[in-house]
Amino acid sequence: MCKFDRQGVLMRFLGLLVSIVMLLPAAHAERIKDIATLAGVRNNQLVGYGIVVGLDGTGDQTSQAPFTTQTLINMLGNMGITIASGTSLQLKNIAAVMVTMQMPPFAQPGQQFDVTVSSMANAKSLKGGTLLMTPMKGADGQIYAIAQGNMIVGGAGGQGGGASVSINQLASGRIPAGATVERAVASAVGNEDGLLYELSVADFGTAQRVADTINTGIGRIVAMPLDGRRIKVLAPDAPNERVAFLGRIENLDVMPLASAAKVIVNSRTGSVVMNQSVSLQECAVAHGNLTVSVNDNNQVSQPNALAGGQTAVTQNGQVDIKQDKGGLVHFKPGVNLAEVVKALNAVGASPMDLINILQAMKAAGALRADLEVI
């Protein structure tokens, strides 16, 4: 009697699946590390309040920003310098700032990272300033880094004779390698039950494909999708083996499914962005612009010098309304993005008009996509 070798059949199936994956075109394949992240491995936001000195008269107006003066007094007090109470300080070379940074996962004490410095009050420019020692705190109130250094401000400005000009933003800047890590954040990579990969965009089909790709690349079943976003992976317990295991998984190529059809509309700027899954059903659209112009042609009636009359102003207003002819445009069903763009361009509408047309198409059921307004 023949015994069924289930493990052997599974390994042959995985081998066949590997061959199929190798034959697929790699043009649209993406690495797992590009579409998914490891649960628990993330950046940590740090923030601090500090003071910038060395400005060329472009600092805070201390009369309108009393906290800047109070900060300076407290700092000098910590250095053993006492300022008599009631002393009025009018300093133009200092500015109160907020300092922000992102501490990446696995950062260790002694490592240095960039920080962003932004003015809090009414400083005209932070160019040429130096940030004094600023503790960087996390959400738990603990100090994880110390920031200090000379700033780089990517702008320029000048003023004189009642006129001023500026290029780019002068109230913020960056300090390369300006923060030094003083305390590490514990980042546990998984637990006894395994690891969790989380997709950037939830999709059941893509989650299944990621799990199949991991199983194929490792050669045994170690991954299983839990839902449309999470994939559980059984990893080795030894830390060195787990690192090598994760490095192998992250560089596997996977073919994600096409994302859901979506149209993003920014009504403030008139921007319209569509992905490649957007399609149109057959419909007809008529569009015409309405223009209203109001002209004032005021005339002055000036009497002769000896007539004894008064100067009179006559208002002659003219209002014109003009409506452009908008022909009915027939849209054929569009199955790809190029056809959709071609059909929408046929209307000849501006981006702001296009927003209204897309909303009307969505209401009529002709736009096969989710319309999102940001």
Secondary structure as GFF3:
##gff-version 3
##sequence-region A 1 374
A	DSSP	alpha_helix	6	23	.	.	.	ID=ss1
A	DSSP	beta_strand	30	31	.	.	.	ID=ss2
A	DSSP	alpha_helix	32	35	.	.	.	ID=ss3
A	DSSP	beta_strand	36	38	.	.	.	ID=ss4
A	DSSP	beta_strand	44	53	.	.	.	ID=ss5
A	DSSP	alpha_helix	66	78	.	.	.	ID=ss6
A	DSSP	beta_strand	95	103	.	.	.	ID=ss7
A	DSSP	beta_strand	112	119	.	.	.	ID=ss8
A	DSSP	beta_strand	130	137	.	.	.	ID=ss9
A	DSSP	beta_strand	143	150	.	.	.	ID=ss10
A	DSSP	beta_strand	156	160	.	.	.	ID=ss11
A	DSSP	beta_strand	163	167	.	.	.	ID=ss12
A	DSSP	beta_strand	172	181	.	.	.	ID=ss13
A	DSSP	beta_strand	195	199	.	.	.	ID=ss14
A	DSSP	alpha_helix	204	218	.	.	.	ID=ss15
A	DSSP	beta_strand	223	225	.	.	.	ID=ss16
A	DSSP	beta_strand	230	233	.	.	.	ID=ss17
A	DSSP	alpha_helix	239	250	.	.	.	ID=ss18
A	DSSP	beta_strand	253	254	.	.	.	ID=ss19
A	DSSP	beta_strand	262	266	.	.	.	ID=ss20
A	DSSP	beta_strand	271	274	.	.	.	ID=ss21
A	DSSP	beta_strand	279	280	.	.	.	ID=ss22
A	DSSP	beta_strand	283	286	.	.	.	ID=ss23
A	DSSP	beta_strand	290	296	.	.	.	ID=ss24
A	DSSP	beta_strand	299	301	.	.	.	ID=ss25
A	DSSP	beta_strand	312	314	.	.	.	ID=ss26
A	DSSP	beta_strand	317	323	.	.	.	ID=ss27
A	DSSP	beta_strand	328	331	.	.	.	ID=ss28
A	DSSP	alpha_helix	337	345	.	.	.	ID=ss29
A	DSSP	alpha_helix	351	364	.	.	.	ID=ss30
A	DSSP	beta_strand	367	368	.	.	.	ID=ss31
A	DSSP	beta_strand	370	373	.	.	.	ID=ss32
###
